[in-house]
Amino acid sequence: KNFNALNDTVKSEKYIGIANSQVGKLNEMVEKILETASLNHNDLKLDKQPQNLSALIERVIEKYQLITTEKTIKLENKTKDVILKLDKFHFENAIGNVIDNALKYGGNKINIELISTKNKVEIFIKDNGNGIHKDQKEKIFDQFYRIPTGNTHNVKGFGIGLYYTKNIIEKHGGNIHIIYDKKNHTIFKIELLNE
């Protein structure tokens, strides 16, 4: 507003970039608030339709891979094409929240593995970061909980994403919890019934 944008393209690009970033943050904040509001409404109705689970997860991966170039997200699909009744919008958001968490706090490699047995499907989401300490693993699914760090300004997010994810997965008849591998890496394990 207070400079001649046409004559100073460097400054205009800088300010437009800042404005664009802030709009993105506001958009994310509004989405998270709406997600929480909908969950706190007991009458949240899911629109469950037959969905190809691996195709759905591939779409989520593609979306997040577009916004990060320095980190890789890989899917290892050990299932045949599993069709589950899912609410596409909410389930994609739920999986996206776990991937987003791994991108923000984890290492530079995120591996997602799909396994199906006779009556259930398991989704494992693992990154090569420092992991979530075992005394935090139950708390991270609580509403507004954020893992404390030495510098509180380094704590990102609103403490809503994993609370939302857990609720949406449970509303699909599944469950989510944290397990650890031999190297103590954190793995998010999601189980869904394959009926």
Secondary structure, DSSP 8 states (H G I E B T S, - for coil): --S-GGG-HHHHHHHHHHHHHHHHHHHHHHHHHHHHHHHHSTT----EEEEEHHHHHHHHHHHHHHT-SSSEEEEEE-SS--EEEEEHHHHHHHHHHHHHHHHHHS-SEEEEEEEE-SSEEEEEEEESSS---TTTTTGGGSTT-----SSGGG--S-S-HHHHHHHHHHHTT-EEEEEE-TT--EEEEEEEE--
